[in-house]
Amino acid sequence: MNRKKAIAIDENTPLLILAGPMFLELFLNTMLNNVDTLMLSHYDEYAVGAVGNANTIMFMMNILFNVIATATSVVVAQYLGAKRFDKMNMIYTLAVSVNLVIGLALSALFCLANPFIMNFLHVSPQMRPYSMIYIYIVGGGGFLNAVFNVMLQIMRCNGYTKIGMWVTFAINIINIGGNWIFLYGPLGHLNMGVAGVAISTVAARTIAVAVLIAFFYMTGTGRFSLRLLNPFPGKLLGKMIKIGLPSGGENLTYNLYQTTLLSFVNAMGNDSVNARSYCNSLIAFAMIFSNAAAMSTQIITGHLVGAGKPDAAYKRVFKTLRTSMPITIALAAANALLCRYTLRFFTENANIIALGQAIMIADIFVETGRCLNMTFVNSLKAAGAYVFPLIMGILCNWGLGLTTGYTLGVVLGMGVAGIYAGTATDECIRGLIVMYYWYKKKWLGKSVVEQKG
């Protein structure tokens, strides 16, 4: 295995060596989503809210794909940390093959369930056609994301963090070019609108998957072969599912909770739906650094736990929090201060801008709690403690976030800002609980790799 160009990952690995490329990758990905929103907002304002609704469903599909992808990141990091290189090609083949099959099945399922999804979300008649065509095209190509997610985790855990950044940059260029062609360029006369944007997204993902697989072979990271699955490694797959299901379940329950909140927002009118979509585009920037830091720490934690160094892993997570928390709060506060100007990139509707300002103030508290959750939950998963985050997610999402959001937003009439205040309650309290769990070292002894000696 040629690993000369990969980053060596241990307790001395600087956070920014891993987090820097991931930050740029997430930034470019956020720019991609914002470009979609910006270009669509000048095409048809209803299309923006419609795609926002559709993306909520696409995110749910992505969560299901991440069951195996998350397990892959934990297993690969721990096995590499333990220097069990003899198992790696089999793990790679198993992860990609299983997620491809899952991807194909879910792509078909979400397309078939499209009309029922629209009814559940109470999507308005003006937005429904746009949302449905987007799900048919992007959801139908969802299996591409299934393979992409696994490949990206494999490369990151092997120390190749920059590849995600470059691939995302390429996706941006392809997607922007495709959007322009369908909305304003040579194919604009076809009036494909949202369908054209969806086609651009699928084309970009197809190229991204091809590039990652090529890079996997060019760097000598490993190889895929179905022969490595004979005899079938059912025990390893069971172990990966045992890791991935609680992790995926945690993300799924969060997305179902957010989808339920979205149904409340849809009932508040199109201005509230669009304010949510525009604000989420800006909020994504406030999440970038803490997300990149948490993902990087997850990889480092997995390597350290696999290498039998739990004390180093324990200290490393708190060190990350001391860096990520102040930066996250500063970014969220800047969003709240500047949103009256930045929202004008998307709309001149005074009511939407007023709603957006209230959302952004609530989001300062959302991001504070989310930084805690991403940092500690990611590290707990890397250490093999994947059940506790699921339990806390179910209890806090539905017991705190939903009830508080409904009470403030609907019953007390605070509107969409009240929904975000409910989310802030969930994130902050859950974040403190998972931090305490890490602090008390309840995750010790849950490693996937058996320690020798």
C-alpha positions as a Markdown table, in Angstrom:
| # | Residue | x | y | z |
|---|---|---|---|---|
| 1 | Met | 0.0 | 0.0 | 0.0 |
| 2 | Asn | 1.6 | 3.3 | -1.1 |
| 3 | Arg | 0.8 | 5.8 | 1.7 |
| 4 | Lys | 3.7 | 8.2 | 1.2 |
| 5 | Lys | 1.5 | 11.2 | 0.3 |
| 6 | Ala | -1.1 | 10.5 | 3.0 |
| 7 | Ile | -1.1 | 12.4 | 6.3 |
| 8 | Ala | 0.1 | 10.4 | 9.3 |
| 9 | Ile | -2.7 | 10.5 | 11.9 |
| 10 | Asp | -1.8 | 10.2 | 15.6 |
| 11 | Glu | -2.0 | 12.3 | 18.8 |
| 12 | Asn | 0.5 | 14.8 | 17.4 |
| 13 | Thr | -1.5 | 15.5 | 14.2 |
| 14 | Pro | -2.4 | 19.3 | 14.2 |
| 15 | Leu | -6.1 | 19.8 | 14.0 |
| 16 | Leu | -5.9 | 22.2 | 11.0 |
| 17 | Ile | -3.9 | 19.7 | 8.9 |
| 18 | Leu | -7.1 | 17.7 | 8.7 |
| 19 | Ala | -9.7 | 20.4 | 9.4 |
| 20 | Gly | -8.3 | 22.9 | 6.9 |
| 21 | Pro | -9.1 | 20.9 | 3.8 |
| 22 | Met | -12.4 | 19.8 | 5.3 |
| 23 | Phe | -13.3 | 23.4 | 6.1 |
| 24 | Leu | -12.6 | 24.4 | 2.5 |
| 25 | Glu | -14.6 | 21.4 | 1.2 |
| 26 | Leu | -17.6 | 22.3 | 3.4 |
| 27 | Phe | -17.3 | 25.9 | 2.4 |
| 28 | Leu | -17.3 | 25.0 | -1.3 |
| 29 | Asn | -20.3 | 22.7 | -0.7 |
| 30 | Thr | -22.1 | 25.5 | 1.1 |
| 31 | Met | -21.3 | 27.8 | -1.8 |
| 32 | Leu | -22.8 | 25.2 | -4.2 |
| 33 | Asn | -26.1 | 25.1 | -2.3 |
| 34 | Asn | -26.1 | 28.9 | -2.1 |
| 35 | Val | -25.5 | 29.3 | -5.8 |
| 36 | Asp | -28.5 | 26.9 | -6.5 |
| 37 | Thr | -30.6 | 29.1 | -4.2 |
| 38 | Leu | -29.4 | 32.4 | -5.6 |
| 39 | Met | -29.8 | 31.3 | -9.2 |
| 40 | Leu | -33.3 | 29.9 | -8.6 |
| 41 | Ser | -34.4 | 33.0 | -6.6 |
| 42 | His | -33.9 | 35.1 | -9.8 |
| 43 | Tyr | -35.7 | 32.5 | -11.8 |
| 44 | Asp | -38.8 | 31.8 | -9.7 |
| 45 | Glu | -39.1 | 32.4 | -5.9 |
| 46 | Tyr | -41.5 | 29.5 | -5.5 |
| 47 | Ala | -38.7 | 27.3 | -6.8 |
| 48 | Val | -36.5 | 28.2 | -3.9 |
| 49 | Gly | -38.9 | 27.0 | -1.2 |
| 50 | Ala | -39.8 | 24.0 | -3.3 |
| 51 | Val | -36.1 | 22.9 | -3.5 |
| 52 | Gly | -35.7 | 23.6 | 0.2 |
| 53 | Asn | -38.6 | 21.2 | 0.9 |
| 54 | Ala | -37.1 | 18.6 | -1.5 |
| 55 | Asn | -33.6 | 19.0 | 0.0 |
| 56 | Thr | -35.1 | 18.1 | 3.4 |
| 57 | Ile | -36.1 | 14.8 | 2.0 |
| 58 | Met | -32.8 | 14.4 | 0.1 |
| 59 | Phe | -31.0 | 14.9 | 3.4 |
| 60 | Met | -33.1 | 12.1 | 5.0 |
| 61 | Met | -32.0 | 9.8 | 2.1 |
| 62 | Asn | -28.4 | 10.8 | 2.7 |
| 63 | Ile | -28.8 | 9.9 | 6.4 |
| 64 | Leu | -29.8 | 6.4 | 5.5 |
| 65 | Phe | -26.7 | 6.2 | 3.2 |
| 66 | Asn | -24.6 | 7.3 | 6.1 |
| 67 | Val | -25.4 | 4.2 | 8.1 |
| 68 | Ile | -22.7 | 2.3 | 6.3 |
| 69 | Ala | -20.6 | 5.4 | 5.6 |
| 70 | Thr | -20.4 | 6.3 | 9.3 |
| 71 | Ala | -19.6 | 2.7 | 10.2 |
| 72 | Thr | -16.9 | 2.7 | 7.5 |
| 73 | Ser | -15.2 | 5.8 | 9.0 |
| 74 | Val | -15.2 | 4.2 | 12.5 |
| 75 | Val | -14.0 | 0.8 | 11.4 |
| 76 | Val | -11.4 | 2.1 | 8.9 |
| 77 | Ala | -9.9 | 4.6 | 11.4 |
| 78 | Gln | -9.7 | 2.0 | 14.2 |
| 79 | Tyr | -8.2 | -0.7 | 12.0 |
| 80 | Leu | -5.7 | 1.7 | 10.6 |
| 81 | Gly | -4.8 | 2.9 | 14.1 |
| 82 | Ala | -4.3 | -0.7 | 15.1 |
| 83 | Lys | -2.2 | -1.3 | 11.9 |
| 84 | Arg | -4.4 | -4.1 | 10.7 |
| 85 | Phe | -3.7 | -3.4 | 7.0 |
| 86 | Asp | -4.5 | -7.0 | 6.0 |
| 87 | Lys | -8.2 | -6.4 | 6.5 |
| 88 | Met | -8.5 | -3.1 | 4.7 |
| 89 | Asn | -9.3 | -4.1 | 1.1 |
| 90 | Met | -12.1 | -6.4 | 2.3 |
| 91 | Ile | -13.5 | -3.6 | 4.4 |
| 92 | Tyr | -13.4 | -1.2 | 1.5 |
| 93 | Thr | -15.1 | -3.7 | -0.9 |
| 94 | Leu | -17.8 | -4.6 | 1.6 |
| 95 | Ala | -18.6 | -0.9 | 2.5 |
| 96 | Val | -18.9 | 0.3 | -1.2 |
| 97 | Ser | -20.9 | -2.8 | -2.3 |
| 98 | Val | -23.4 | -2.7 | 0.5 |
| 99 | Asn | -24.0 | 1.0 | 0.2 |
| 100 | Leu | -24.5 | 0.8 | -3.5 |
| 101 | Val | -27.2 | -1.8 | -3.1 |
| 102 | Ile | -28.8 | 0.3 | -0.3 |
| 103 | Gly | -28.5 | 3.4 | -2.6 |
| 104 | Leu | -30.3 | 1.7 | -5.5 |
| 105 | Ala | -33.1 | 0.5 | -3.3 |
| 106 | Leu | -33.7 | 3.8 | -1.5 |
| 107 | Ser | -33.5 | 5.8 | -4.8 |
| 108 | Ala | -36.4 | 3.7 | -6.1 |
| 109 | Leu | -38.3 | 3.9 | -2.9 |
| 110 | Phe | -38.2 | 7.7 | -2.5 |
| 111 | Cys | -39.3 | 8.1 | -6.2 |
| 112 | Leu | -42.3 | 5.9 | -5.6 |
| 113 | Ala | -43.2 | 7.6 | -2.3 |
| 114 | Asn | -42.8 | 11.1 | -3.8 |
| 115 | Pro | -46.6 | 12.0 | -3.8 |
| 116 | Phe | -47.0 | 10.8 | -0.2 |
| 117 | Ile | -44.0 | 12.9 | 0.8 |
| 118 | Met | -45.6 | 16.0 | -0.7 |
| 119 | Asn | -48.8 | 15.4 | 1.2 |
| 120 | Phe | -47.0 | 14.8 | 4.5 |
| 121 | Leu | -45.0 | 18.0 | 4.2 |
| 122 | His | -48.2 | 20.0 | 3.2 |
| 123 | Val | -46.3 | 21.5 | 0.3 |
| 124 | Ser | -48.3 | 24.3 | -1.3 |
| 125 | Pro | -49.8 | 23.9 | -4.8 |
| 126 | Gln | -47.4 | 26.5 | -6.2 |
| 127 | Met | -44.3 | 24.6 | -4.9 |
| 128 | Arg | -45.4 | 21.0 | -5.3 |
| 129 | Pro | -44.5 | 20.5 | -9.0 |
| 130 | Tyr | -41.0 | 21.8 | -8.5 |
| 131 | Ser | -40.4 | 19.7 | -5.4 |
| 132 | Met | -41.6 | 16.6 | -7.1 |
| 133 | Ile | -39.5 | 16.9 | -10.2 |
| 134 | Tyr | -36.4 | 17.6 | -8.1 |
| 135 | Ile | -37.0 | 14.5 | -6.0 |
| 136 | Tyr | -37.6 | 12.3 | -9.1 |
| 137 | Ile | -34.3 | 13.4 | -10.7 |
| 138 | Val | -31.9 | 14.0 | -7.7 |
| 139 | Gly | -33.6 | 11.2 | -5.6 |
| 140 | Gly | -33.4 | 8.8 | -8.6 |
| 141 | Gly | -29.7 | 9.4 | -8.7 |
| 142 | Gly | -29.3 | 9.1 | -4.9 |
| 143 | Phe | -27.3 | 5.9 | -5.2 |
| 144 | Leu | -24.4 | 8.1 | -6.5 |
| 145 | Asn | -24.3 | 9.9 | -3.1 |
| 146 | Ala | -24.3 | 6.5 | -1.4 |
| 147 | Val | -21.1 | 5.5 | -3.1 |
| 148 | Phe | -19.6 | 9.1 | -2.8 |
| 149 | Asn | -20.1 | 9.1 | 1.0 |
| 150 | Val | -18.3 | 5.8 | 1.6 |
| 151 | Met | -15.4 | 6.7 | -0.8 |
| 152 | Leu | -15.0 | 10.1 | 0.9 |
| 153 | Gln | -14.8 | 8.5 | 4.4 |
| 154 | Ile | -12.3 | 5.9 | 3.2 |
| 155 | Met | -10.0 | 8.6 | 1.7 |
| 156 | Arg | -10.3 | 10.9 | 4.8 |
| 157 | Cys | -9.5 | 8.1 | 7.2 |
| 158 | Asn | -6.4 | 7.3 | 5.1 |
| 159 | Gly | -5.2 | 10.9 | 5.5 |
| 160 | Tyr | -6.2 | 12.1 | 2.1 |
| 161 | Thr | -8.4 | 15.0 | 3.3 |
| 162 | Lys | -7.6 | 17.4 | 0.4 |
| 163 | Ile | -9.3 | 15.2 | -2.3 |
| 164 | Gly | -12.7 | 16.0 | -0.9 |
| 165 | Met | -11.9 | 19.7 | -1.2 |
| 166 | Trp | -10.8 | 19.4 | -4.9 |
| 167 | Val | -13.7 | 17.2 | -5.8 |
| 168 | Thr | -16.2 | 19.6 | -4.2 |
| 169 | Phe | -14.6 | 22.5 | -6.1 |
| 170 | Ala | -15.1 | 20.6 | -9.4 |
| 171 | Ile | -18.7 | 19.8 | -8.4 |
| 172 | Asn | -19.2 | 23.6 | -7.9 |
| 173 | Ile | -17.9 | 24.5 | -11.3 |
| 174 | Ile | -19.9 | 21.8 | -13.1 |
| 175 | Asn | -23.1 | 22.6 | -11.2 |
| 176 | Ile | -22.9 | 26.3 | -11.7 |
| 177 | Gly | -22.2 | 25.8 | -15.4 |
| 178 | Gly | -25.1 | 23.4 | -15.7 |
| 179 | Asn | -27.4 | 25.7 | -13.8 |
| 180 | Trp | -26.5 | 28.6 | -16.1 |
| 181 | Ile | -27.0 | 26.5 | -19.3 |
| 182 | Phe | -30.5 | 25.4 | -18.2 |
| 183 | Leu | -31.7 | 28.6 | -16.6 |
| 184 | Tyr | -30.2 | 31.4 | -18.6 |
| 185 | Gly | -27.9 | 29.9 | -21.3 |
| 186 | Pro | -28.2 | 27.9 | -24.5 |
| 187 | Leu | -30.9 | 25.6 | -23.1 |
| 188 | Gly | -32.9 | 28.3 | -21.3 |
| 189 | His | -35.5 | 28.2 | -24.0 |
| 190 | Leu | -36.5 | 24.7 | -22.9 |
| 191 | Asn | -37.8 | 26.3 | -19.7 |
| 192 | Met | -36.6 | 23.3 | -17.6 |
| 193 | Gly | -35.9 | 25.4 | -14.5 |
| 194 | Val | -35.8 | 23.2 | -11.4 |
| 195 | Ala | -35.4 | 20.1 | -13.6 |
| 196 | Gly | -32.3 | 21.6 | -15.2 |
| 197 | Val | -30.8 | 22.4 | -11.8 |
| 198 | Ala | -31.5 | 18.8 | -10.7 |
| 199 | Ile | -29.8 | 17.4 | -13.9 |
| 200 | Ser | -26.8 | 19.5 | -13.2 |
| 201 | Thr | -26.6 | 18.1 | -9.6 |
| 202 | Val | -26.7 | 14.5 | -10.8 |
| 203 | Ala | -24.1 | 15.1 | -13.5 |
| 204 | Ala | -21.7 | 16.7 | -11.0 |
| 205 | Arg | -22.2 | 13.8 | -8.6 |
| 206 | Thr | -21.5 | 11.2 | -11.3 |
| 207 | Ile | -18.2 | 12.9 | -12.1 |
| 208 | Ala | -17.3 | 13.2 | -8.4 |
| 209 | Val | -17.8 | 9.4 | -7.8 |
| 210 | Ala | -15.6 | 8.6 | -10.8 |
| 211 | Val | -12.8 | 10.9 | -9.6 |
| 212 | Leu | -12.8 | 9.5 | -6.1 |
| 213 | Ile | -12.6 | 5.9 | -7.4 |
| 214 | Ala | -9.8 | 6.8 | -9.7 |
| 215 | Phe | -7.9 | 8.6 | -6.9 |
| 216 | Phe | -8.4 | 5.5 | -4.7 |
| 217 | Tyr | -6.5 | 3.4 | -7.2 |
| 218 | Met | -3.9 | 6.0 | -8.2 |
| 219 | Thr | -2.7 | 6.5 | -4.7 |
| 220 | Gly | -2.5 | 2.8 | -4.0 |
| 221 | Thr | -4.9 | 3.2 | -1.0 |
| 222 | Gly | -6.4 | -0.2 | -1.8 |
| 223 | Arg | -8.5 | -2.2 | -4.3 |
| 224 | Phe | -12.0 | -3.5 | -4.7 |
| 225 | Ser | -12.7 | -7.1 | -5.5 |
| 226 | Leu | -15.8 | -9.1 | -4.9 |
| 227 | Arg | -13.6 | -12.2 | -4.4 |
| 228 | Leu | -12.6 | -10.7 | -1.0 |
| 229 | Leu | -16.2 | -11.2 | 0.1 |
| 230 | Asn | -16.0 | -14.9 | -0.4 |
| 231 | Pro | -16.5 | -16.2 | 2.2 |
| 232 | Phe | -18.9 | -13.4 | 3.0 |
| 233 | Pro | -17.7 | -11.4 | 6.0 |
| 234 | Gly | -21.1 | -11.5 | 7.7 |
| 235 | Lys | -19.6 | -10.9 | 11.2 |
| 236 | Leu | -17.9 | -7.7 | 10.0 |
| 237 | Leu | -21.0 | -6.5 | 8.3 |
| 238 | Gly | -23.0 | -7.2 | 11.4 |
| 239 | Lys | -20.5 | -5.1 | 13.4 |
| 240 | Met | -20.7 | -2.3 | 10.9 |
| 241 | Ile | -24.5 | -2.3 | 11.0 |
| 242 | Lys | -24.4 | -2.4 | 14.8 |
| 243 | Ile | -22.3 | 0.8 | 14.6 |
| 244 | Gly | -24.1 | 2.4 | 11.7 |
| 245 | Leu | -27.8 | 1.8 | 12.7 |
| 246 | Pro | -27.7 | 3.8 | 16.0 |
| 247 | Ser | -25.7 | 6.5 | 14.3 |
| 248 | Gly | -28.0 | 6.6 | 11.3 |
| 249 | Gly | -31.0 | 6.3 | 13.7 |
| 250 | Glu | -29.8 | 9.4 | 15.6 |
| 251 | Asn | -29.5 | 11.4 | 12.3 |
| 252 | Leu | -32.8 | 10.0 | 11.0 |
| 253 | Thr | -34.7 | 10.9 | 14.1 |
| 254 | Tyr | -33.2 | 14.4 | 13.9 |
| 255 | Asn | -34.3 | 14.8 | 10.3 |
| 256 | Leu | -37.8 | 13.5 | 11.0 |
| 257 | Tyr | -38.0 | 16.0 | 13.8 |
| 258 | Gln | -36.8 | 18.8 | 11.5 |
| 259 | Thr | -39.2 | 17.6 | 8.8 |
| 260 | Thr | -42.1 | 17.8 | 11.3 |
| 261 | Leu | -41.0 | 21.3 | 12.2 |
| 262 | Leu | -40.9 | 22.1 | 8.5 |
| 263 | Ser | -44.6 | 21.0 | 8.2 |
| 264 | Phe | -45.4 | 23.6 | 10.9 |
| 265 | Val | -43.5 | 26.2 | 8.9 |
| 266 | Asn | -45.2 | 25.3 | 5.6 |
| 267 | Ala | -48.5 | 26.0 | 7.4 |
| 268 | Met | -47.3 | 29.5 | 8.2 |
| 269 | Gly | -47.2 | 30.6 | 4.6 |
| 270 | Asn | -44.8 | 30.9 | 1.7 |
| 271 | Asp | -42.8 | 33.8 | 3.2 |
| 272 | Ser | -41.9 | 31.7 | 6.2 |
| 273 | Val | -40.9 | 28.8 | 4.0 |
| 274 | Asn | -38.7 | 31.0 | 1.9 |
| 275 | Ala | -37.2 | 32.8 | 5.0 |
| 276 | Arg | -36.3 | 29.4 | 6.4 |
| 277 | Ser | -34.6 | 28.4 | 3.1 |
| 278 | Tyr | -32.7 | 31.6 | 2.7 |
| 279 | Cys | -31.6 | 31.6 | 6.3 |
| 280 | Asn | -30.5 | 28.0 | 6.2 |
| 281 | Ser | -28.2 | 28.9 | 3.3 |
| 282 | Leu | -26.5 | 31.6 | 5.4 |
| 283 | Ile | -26.6 | 29.5 | 8.6 |
| 284 | Ala | -24.6 | 26.8 | 6.8 |
| 285 | Phe | -21.6 | 29.1 | 6.9 |
| 286 | Ala | -21.7 | 29.4 | 10.7 |
| 287 | Met | -21.6 | 25.6 | 11.0 |
| 288 | Ile | -18.6 | 25.0 | 8.7 |
| 289 | Phe | -15.7 | 25.3 | 11.1 |
| 290 | Ser | -17.2 | 23.4 | 14.0 |
| 291 | Asn | -18.3 | 20.7 | 11.6 |
| 292 | Ala | -14.9 | 20.4 | 10.0 |
| 293 | Ala | -13.2 | 20.4 | 13.4 |
| 294 | Ala | -15.6 | 17.7 | 14.7 |
| 295 | Met | -15.1 | 15.5 | 11.6 |
| 296 | Ser | -11.3 | 15.8 | 11.9 |
| 297 | Thr | -11.4 | 15.0 | 15.6 |
| 298 | Gln | -13.5 | 12.0 | 14.9 |
| 299 | Ile | -10.8 | 10.6 | 12.6 |
| 300 | Ile | -8.1 | 11.3 | 15.1 |
| 301 | Thr | -10.1 | 9.8 | 17.9 |
| 302 | Gly | -10.7 | 6.7 | 15.9 |
| 303 | His | -7.0 | 6.2 | 15.2 |
| 304 | Leu | -6.1 | 6.9 | 18.9 |
| 305 | Val | -8.7 | 4.5 | 20.2 |
| 306 | Gly | -7.7 | 1.8 | 17.7 |
| 307 | Ala | -4.1 | 2.3 | 18.8 |
| 308 | Gly | -5.0 | 1.8 | 22.4 |
| 309 | Lys | -4.5 | 5.5 | 23.5 |
| 310 | Pro | -7.8 | 6.5 | 25.2 |
| 311 | Asp | -6.2 | 9.2 | 27.4 |
| 312 | Ala | -4.8 | 11.0 | 24.3 |
| 313 | Ala | -8.2 | 10.8 | 22.7 |
| 314 | Tyr | -10.0 | 12.2 | 25.8 |
| 315 | Lys | -7.8 | 15.3 | 25.9 |
| 316 | Arg | -7.8 | 15.8 | 22.2 |
| 317 | Val | -11.6 | 16.3 | 22.1 |
| 318 | Phe | -11.6 | 19.1 | 24.7 |
| 319 | Lys | -8.7 | 20.7 | 22.9 |
| 320 | Thr | -10.9 | 20.8 | 19.7 |
| 321 | Leu | -13.8 | 22.4 | 21.6 |
| 322 | Arg | -11.6 | 25.2 | 22.9 |
| 323 | Thr | -10.9 | 26.1 | 19.3 |
| 324 | Ser | -14.2 | 25.5 | 17.6 |
| 325 | Met | -16.7 | 27.0 | 20.1 |
| 326 | Pro | -15.5 | 30.7 | 20.1 |
| 327 | Ile | -15.2 | 30.6 | 16.3 |
| 328 | Thr | -18.7 | 29.2 | 15.9 |
| 329 | Ile | -20.3 | 31.7 | 18.2 |
| 330 | Ala | -18.5 | 34.6 | 16.4 |
| 331 | Leu | -19.7 | 33.3 | 12.9 |
| 332 | Ala | -23.3 | 33.0 | 14.2 |
| 333 | Ala | -23.2 | 36.4 | 15.7 |
| 334 | Ala | -21.8 | 37.9 | 12.5 |
| 335 | Asn | -24.7 | 36.2 | 10.6 |
| 336 | Ala | -27.2 | 37.8 | 12.9 |
| 337 | Leu | -25.6 | 41.3 | 12.5 |
| 338 | Leu | -25.3 | 41.2 | 8.7 |
| 339 | Cys | -28.4 | 39.2 | 7.7 |
| 340 | Arg | -30.4 | 42.3 | 6.9 |
| 341 | Tyr | -27.9 | 42.9 | 4.1 |
| 342 | Thr | -27.0 | 39.4 | 3.1 |
| 343 | Leu | -30.6 | 38.3 | 2.8 |
| 344 | Arg | -31.0 | 41.0 | 0.1 |
| 345 | Phe | -28.8 | 38.8 | -2.2 |
| 346 | Phe | -31.8 | 36.5 | -2.3 |
| 347 | Thr | -34.9 | 38.7 | -2.0 |
| 348 | Glu | -36.2 | 42.2 | -1.5 |
| 349 | Asn | -39.3 | 41.0 | 0.3 |
| 350 | Ala | -39.4 | 43.1 | 3.5 |
| 351 | Asn | -41.4 | 40.5 | 5.4 |
| 352 | Ile | -39.0 | 37.7 | 4.6 |
| 353 | Ile | -36.1 | 39.8 | 5.7 |
| 354 | Ala | -37.8 | 40.6 | 9.0 |
| 355 | Leu | -38.5 | 36.9 | 9.6 |
| 356 | Gly | -34.9 | 36.1 | 8.7 |
| 357 | Gln | -33.5 | 38.6 | 11.3 |
| 358 | Ala | -35.5 | 36.9 | 14.1 |
| 359 | Ile | -34.3 | 33.5 | 12.9 |
| 360 | Met | -30.7 | 34.5 | 12.9 |
| 361 | Ile | -30.8 | 35.7 | 16.5 |
| 362 | Ala | -32.2 | 32.4 | 17.6 |
| 363 | Asp | -29.6 | 30.6 | 15.6 |
| 364 | Ile | -26.7 | 32.0 | 17.7 |
| 365 | Phe | -28.0 | 29.6 | 20.5 |
| 366 | Val | -28.7 | 26.8 | 18.0 |
| 367 | Glu | -25.0 | 26.9 | 16.8 |
| 368 | Thr | -23.6 | 27.0 | 20.3 |
| 369 | Gly | -25.4 | 23.8 | 21.2 |
| 370 | Arg | -24.8 | 22.3 | 17.8 |
| 371 | Cys | -21.0 | 22.8 | 18.2 |
| 372 | Leu | -21.1 | 20.8 | 21.5 |
| 373 | Asn | -23.1 | 18.0 | 19.8 |
| 374 | Met | -21.0 | 17.7 | 16.7 |
| 375 | Thr | -17.7 | 17.7 | 18.7 |
| 376 | Phe | -18.7 | 15.1 | 21.3 |
| 377 | Val | -21.2 | 12.9 | 19.4 |
| 378 | Asn | -18.7 | 12.4 | 16.5 |
| 379 | Ser | -16.0 | 11.5 | 19.0 |
| 380 | Leu | -18.3 | 9.1 | 20.9 |
| 381 | Lys | -19.0 | 7.3 | 17.6 |
| 382 | Ala | -15.3 | 7.1 | 16.8 |
| 383 | Ala | -14.7 | 5.5 | 20.2 |
| 384 | Gly | -17.5 | 2.9 | 19.6 |
| 385 | Ala | -20.1 | 4.5 | 21.9 |
| 386 | Tyr | -22.8 | 4.9 | 19.3 |
| 387 | Val | -26.0 | 4.0 | 21.3 |
| 388 | Phe | -26.0 | 6.9 | 23.8 |
| 389 | Pro | -26.2 | 9.6 | 21.2 |
| 390 | Leu | -29.2 | 7.9 | 19.6 |
| 391 | Ile | -31.0 | 7.8 | 23.0 |
| 392 | Met | -30.3 | 11.4 | 23.7 |
| 393 | Gly | -31.3 | 12.4 | 20.2 |
| 394 | Ile | -34.7 | 10.8 | 20.5 |
| 395 | Leu | -35.4 | 12.2 | 23.9 |
| 396 | Cys | -34.2 | 15.7 | 23.3 |
| 397 | Asn | -35.4 | 16.2 | 19.7 |
| 398 | Trp | -38.9 | 15.2 | 20.4 |
| 399 | Gly | -39.2 | 15.8 | 24.1 |
| 400 | Leu | -37.6 | 19.3 | 24.0 |
| 401 | Gly | -37.1 | 20.6 | 20.5 |
| 402 | Leu | -40.5 | 19.7 | 19.0 |
| 403 | Thr | -42.6 | 20.6 | 22.1 |
| 404 | Thr | -40.8 | 23.9 | 22.7 |
| 405 | Gly | -40.8 | 24.8 | 19.0 |
| 406 | Tyr | -44.5 | 24.0 | 18.6 |
| 407 | Thr | -45.4 | 25.9 | 21.8 |
| 408 | Leu | -43.4 | 29.0 | 20.9 |
| 409 | Gly | -43.9 | 29.0 | 17.2 |
| 410 | Val | -47.5 | 27.9 | 16.8 |
| 411 | Val | -49.3 | 28.2 | 20.2 |
| 412 | Leu | -47.7 | 31.5 | 21.3 |
| 413 | Gly | -47.6 | 32.8 | 17.7 |
| 414 | Met | -43.8 | 33.5 | 17.5 |
| 415 | Gly | -43.8 | 32.0 | 14.0 |
| 416 | Val | -40.7 | 30.5 | 12.4 |
| 417 | Ala | -38.4 | 32.2 | 14.9 |
| 418 | Gly | -40.1 | 30.2 | 17.7 |
| 419 | Ile | -39.4 | 27.0 | 15.8 |
| 420 | Tyr | -35.7 | 27.8 | 15.8 |
| 421 | Ala | -35.9 | 28.7 | 19.5 |
| 422 | Gly | -37.2 | 25.2 | 20.1 |
| 423 | Thr | -34.2 | 23.8 | 18.1 |
| 424 | Ala | -31.9 | 25.9 | 20.2 |
| 425 | Thr | -33.3 | 24.4 | 23.4 |
| 426 | Asp | -32.8 | 20.8 | 22.1 |
| 427 | Glu | -29.2 | 21.5 | 20.8 |
| 428 | Cys | -27.9 | 23.2 | 24.0 |
| 429 | Ile | -29.3 | 20.8 | 26.6 |
| 430 | Arg | -28.4 | 17.7 | 24.5 |
| 431 | Gly | -24.9 | 19.1 | 23.9 |
| 432 | Leu | -24.3 | 19.5 | 27.7 |
| 433 | Ile | -25.4 | 15.9 | 28.3 |
| 434 | Val | -23.1 | 14.3 | 25.7 |
| 435 | Met | -20.2 | 16.5 | 26.9 |
| 436 | Tyr | -20.8 | 15.2 | 30.4 |
| 437 | Tyr | -20.9 | 11.6 | 29.1 |
| 438 | Trp | -17.5 | 12.1 | 27.4 |
| 439 | Tyr | -16.1 | 13.8 | 30.5 |
| 440 | Lys | -17.1 | 10.8 | 32.7 |
| 441 | Lys | -15.3 | 8.5 | 30.2 |
| 442 | Lys | -18.4 | 6.3 | 29.8 |
| 443 | Trp | -17.1 | 5.4 | 26.3 |
| 444 | Leu | -14.0 | 3.4 | 27.5 |
| 445 | Gly | -13.9 | -0.2 | 26.5 |
| 446 | Lys | -16.3 | 0.1 | 23.5 |
| 447 | Ser | -13.6 | -0.1 | 20.8 |
| 448 | Val | -14.4 | -2.1 | 17.6 |
| 449 | Val | -10.8 | -3.5 | 17.4 |
| 450 | Glu | -9.8 | -5.9 | 20.0 |
| 451 | Gln | -6.6 | -4.7 | 21.7 |
| 452 | Lys | -3.7 | -7.2 | 21.6 |
| 453 | Gly | -1.9 | -8.3 | 24.7 |
